[in-house]
């Protein structure tokens, strides 16, 4: 950056940066763009309209209210859109403690339980939620419960779930150290959300332990720390690639569980996330450039099927 020369002339030493990652996605790309909280087909269409308007390539969208909150028709429509546009559509497995009857997850100290699946009842419905979505053409799922992940990966290996389904570790079970990240990979997570507030050096530590793509909120909602560092995208990619750069939105509103009552808000928020992604991509070109983003289909993307 031009700023480095000015700082050097002022006698300020260069920032100590960790080693660059030499890993890439299966198609050779350095990074992909993910937009989270895309809560239905109407929101997805609004997002893609904005992406086309701004020339931003979106590789993956994810949903947080839970697949169980979407009708078969809505899931099928999202699957068709994703298939036609070569975009991964990742749905959160629906039943989990924060939506259930358990009180602890809603207590002051119970936040760690939000993504857990409570009891055999929720576990049964969570597995069925995946089967229902697979029948609609969905091929990517967001999971926050380690036991559920283990069950689903086992079912996939046994042939009960299609081989092209991918499993995304949720930020609700984000690993804060390399040992925990390695455990998630061993359990079968295809990609893993990291905590939103990891430093550049901590990201390098996580990259050193795994070959799996890492998912990082470049901008996080207030409920996840409100981190805003889109201008640093080039450095984040250099150290963490292959990286899913996620664009949440600070100073926004909660959307979960979503529905028609807030679809206009959800659509406007999705559009702004695309705009924020476009600004971050401008910064990446300015501060490093030369990074390759996946365009179109790739073998390791959980693109839906018709």
C-alpha positions in Angstrom: 0.0 0.0 0.0 1.1 3.6 -0.6 0.6 4.1 3.2 3.5 1.8 3.9 6.0 4.1 2.2 4.8 7.1 4.2 5.0 5.2 7.5 8.5 4.0 6.6 9.7 7.5 5.9 8.4 8.5 9.3 10.6 5.8 10.9 7.7 3.5 11.7 8.6 -0.2 11.2 6.6 -2.4 8.9 3.8 -4.5 10.4 4.9 -8.0 11.2 2.7 -10.2 9.0 2.3 -14.0 9.3 3.2 -16.2 6.4 1.0 -16.4 3.4 -1.2 -19.4 2.9 -0.2 -21.5 -0.2 -3.5 -23.4 -0.2 -6.4 -22.9 -2.7 -9.9 -24.1 -3.4 -10.2 -27.2 -5.7 -10.7 -24.9 -8.7 -7.6 -22.9 -7.9 -9.4 -19.9 -6.4 -8.2 -17.9 -3.4 -11.6 -16.9 -2.0 -15.3 -16.9 -2.4 -18.0 -14.5 -1.3 -20.8 -15.6 1.0 -23.9 -13.6 2.0 -25.5 -15.0 5.2 -29.1 -14.6 6.5 -30.7 -15.1 3.1 -34.1 -16.2 4.5 -36.1 -17.2 1.5 -36.6 -17.1 -2.2 -37.8 -13.4 -2.3 -34.7 -12.3 -0.3 -32.4 -14.5 -2.6 -33.9 -12.8 -5.7 -33.4 -9.3 -4.2 -29.7 -10.2 -3.4 -29.0 -11.5 -6.9 -30.7 -8.4 -8.4 -28.3 -6.2 -6.4 -25.3 -8.5 -7.2 -26.0 -8.2 -11.0 -26.4 -4.4 -10.6 -23.1 -4.0 -8.9 -21.1 -6.7 -10.7 -20.5 -8.7 -7.5 -20.1 -12.5 -7.8 -21.8 -14.3 -4.9 -20.7 -17.9 -4.5 -22.7 -19.0 -1.5 -25.8 -17.8 0.4 -26.7 -19.2 3.8 -29.9 -19.1 5.8 -30.2 -19.0 9.6 -33.9 -19.4 10.6 -33.8 -23.1 9.9 -34.8 -25.2 6.9 -37.9 -26.3 8.9 -39.3 -22.7 8.7 -39.4 -22.9 4.9 -42.1 -24.6 2.9 -41.2 -27.3 0.4 -42.2 -24.9 -2.4 -39.9 -22.2 -1.0 -36.9 -24.6 -0.6 -37.5 -25.9 -4.1 -37.6 -22.4 -5.5 -34.3 -21.5 -3.8 -32.8 -24.7 -5.1 -33.8 -23.9 -8.6 -32.4 -20.4 -8.3 -29.1 -21.7 -6.9 -28.9 -24.4 -9.6 -29.5 -21.9 -12.4 -27.0 -19.4 -11.0 -24.4 -21.9 -9.8 -24.7 -20.6 -6.3 -24.5 -22.8 -3.2 -27.6 -22.5 -1.0 -26.8 -23.5 2.6 -29.7 -24.0 5.0 -29.4 -24.2 8.8 -30.7 -27.5 10.1 -33.9 -26.2 11.8 -34.6 -27.7 15.2 -32.2 -26.4 17.9 -32.3 -25.3 21.5 -32.8 -21.6 20.8 -36.2 -22.3 19.1 -37.2 -25.1 21.6 -38.8 -25.4 25.0 -35.6 -25.5 26.9 -35.0 -22.5 29.2 -31.3 -22.5 29.6 -30.5 -21.5 26.0 -32.4 -18.2 26.6 -30.9 -17.6 30.0 -28.2 -14.9 30.5 -25.4 -17.5 30.5 -27.0 -19.9 28.0 -25.9 -18.5 24.7 -23.5 -21.4 24.1 -26.5 -23.7 23.9 -28.2 -21.9 21.0 -27.1 -24.2 18.3 -27.4 -27.5 20.2 -30.0 -30.1 19.3 -32.0 -30.9 22.5 -32.9 -34.5 23.3 -33.9 -37.3 21.0 -37.0 -35.4 19.9 -35.0 -32.5 18.3 -32.4 -34.9 17.0 -35.0 -36.9 15.1 -36.6 -33.8 13.6 -33.1 -32.4 12.7 -32.2 -35.5 10.7 -35.6 -35.4 9.1 -35.1 -31.7 8.3 -32.1 -32.7 6.2 -33.9 -35.4 4.3 -36.8 -33.0 3.5 -34.4 -30.4 2.1 -32.4 -32.9 0.1 -35.6 -34.0 -1.5 -36.1 -30.3 -2.5 -32.7 -30.2 -4.2 -30.7 -28.6 -1.4 -27.1 -29.8 -1.1 -25.5 -27.7 1.7 -26.4 -27.6 5.4 -25.3 -25.4 8.3 -24.8 -27.4 11.5 -24.0 -26.2 15.1 -24.3 -29.5 17.0 -21.3 -31.9 16.9 -23.4 -35.0 17.5 -25.8 -34.2 14.7 -22.8 -33.6 12.4 -21.4 -37.0 13.3 -24.8 -38.7 12.7 -25.3 -37.0 9.3 -21.8 -37.7 8.0 -22.3 -41.3 9.0 -25.6 -41.5 7.1 -23.9 -39.9 4.1 -21.1 -42.5 4.2 -23.7 -45.2 4.4 -25.4 -43.9 1.3 -28.5 -42.5 2.9 -27.6 -38.9 2.0 -26.2 -37.9 -1.4 -22.4 -37.8 -1.7 -22.5 -34.2 -3.1 -24.0 -32.8 0.1 -21.6 -30.5 2.0 -21.6 -29.7 5.8 -20.8 -26.2 7.0 -19.8 -25.8 10.6 -21.8 -22.9 12.1 -20.3 -19.9 13.9 -22.4 -21.1 16.9 -19.9 -23.8 17.3 -16.9 -21.9 16.0 -13.5 -23.3 17.1 -11.3 -20.8 18.9 -8.1 -22.8 18.6 -6.4 -25.2 16.1 -7.2 -28.4 18.1 -10.9 -27.7 18.0 -10.8 -26.9 14.3 -9.0 -30.1 13.6 -11.7 -32.0 15.5 -14.5 -30.4 13.4 -12.6 -31.4 10.3 -12.2 -35.0 11.5 -16.0 -35.2 12.2 -16.6 -34.3 8.6 -17.2 -30.6 8.4 -16.6 -29.5 4.8 -16.0 -25.9 5.7 -15.8 -24.3 9.2 -16.9 -20.9 10.5 -14.3 -19.2 12.6 -15.0 -16.7 15.5 -15.6 -13.3 14.0 -12.9 -11.6 16.0 -9.8 -13.6 15.2 -6.6 -11.6 14.6 -4.5 -12.0 11.5 -2.0 -14.1 13.4 -4.7 -16.3 14.9 -6.1 -16.9 11.4 -2.7 -18.1 10.3 -2.5 -20.5 13.2 -5.9 -21.9 12.2 -4.9 -22.2 8.5 -1.7 -24.1 9.5 -3.7 -27.0 11.0 -6.3 -27.7 8.2 -6.7 -28.0 4.5 -10.5 -27.2 4.7 -11.8 -23.9 3.5 -12.3 -21.4 6.3 -15.4 -19.2 6.7 -14.9 -15.7 8.2 -17.2 -12.8 8.8 -15.4 -9.9 7.2 -18.3 -7.9 8.7 -20.3 -9.3 11.5 -23.7 -8.3 13.0 -23.7 -6.7 16.4 -24.9 -9.9 18.0 -21.6 -11.5 16.9 -19.3 -8.7 17.9 -19.9 -6.1 15.2 -16.5 -6.5 13.5 -16.1 -4.4 10.3 -12.9 -5.0 8.4 -13.8 -5.1 4.7 -10.8 -2.9 3.9 -8.6 -5.7 5.2 -9.9 -8.4 2.8 -6.6 -8.7 0.9 -4.7 -9.6 4.1 -7.4 -11.9 5.3 -7.3 -13.8 2.0 -3.5 -13.9 1.9 -3.3 -15.6 5.3 -6.5 -17.7 5.4 -7.1 -18.9 1.8 -9.0 -20.8 0.7 -11.5 -18.4 2.4 -15.2 -17.9 2.3 -15.4 -14.1 3.0 -18.8 -13.6 4.7 -20.6 -10.3 4.8 -23.0 -9.8 7.7 -24.1 -6.3 8.6 -23.5 -4.2 11.6 -26.0 -1.6 12.8 -28.9 -3.8 11.5 -31.8 -5.7 13.0 -32.3 -9.3 14.0 -34.0 -11.5 11.4 -34.4 -14.9 13.1 -36.8 -16.6 12.7 -37.7 -14.7 9.6 -40.8 -14.7 7.5 -43.2 -12.6 5.4 -43.6 -10.1 8.3 -40.0 -8.8 7.8 -39.3 -9.8 4.2 -38.8 -6.2 3.0 -36.2 -5.6 5.8 -34.5 -8.9 5.0 -34.3 -8.0 1.3 -32.9 -4.5 2.0 -30.3 -5.9 4.4 -29.3 -8.5 1.8 -28.8 -5.8 -0.8 -26.7 -3.8 1.6 -24.5 -6.8 2.3 -23.9 -7.1 -1.4 -22.9 -3.4 -1.5 -20.5 -3.9 1.4 -19.0 -6.9 -0.4 -18.4 -4.8 -3.5 -16.6 -2.2 -1.4 -14.4 -4.9 0.2 -13.5 -6.2 -3.2 -12.4 -2.8 -4.3 -10.1 -2.7 -1.3 -8.7 -6.1 -2.1 -7.8 -4.9 -5.6 -6.2 -1.8 -4.2 -4.3 -3.5 -1.4 -3.0 -6.6 -3.1 -4.9 -7.6 -6.1 -4.3 -10.7 -8.2 -6.6 -12.8 -6.0 -8.8 -15.2 -7.9 -12.4 -15.6 -6.9 -14.5 -18.6 -8.0 -16.8 -17.8 -10.9 -19.5 -20.3 -11.7 -19.7 -23.9 -10.6 -17.0 -25.7 -8.8 -16.8 -29.4 -7.7 -16.7 -28.6 -4.0 -19.6 -26.1 -4.0 -22.9 -27.4 -2.6 -24.9 -26.2 -5.6 -28.5 -27.4 -5.5 -29.9 -29.7 -8.0 -33.2 -29.5 -9.9 
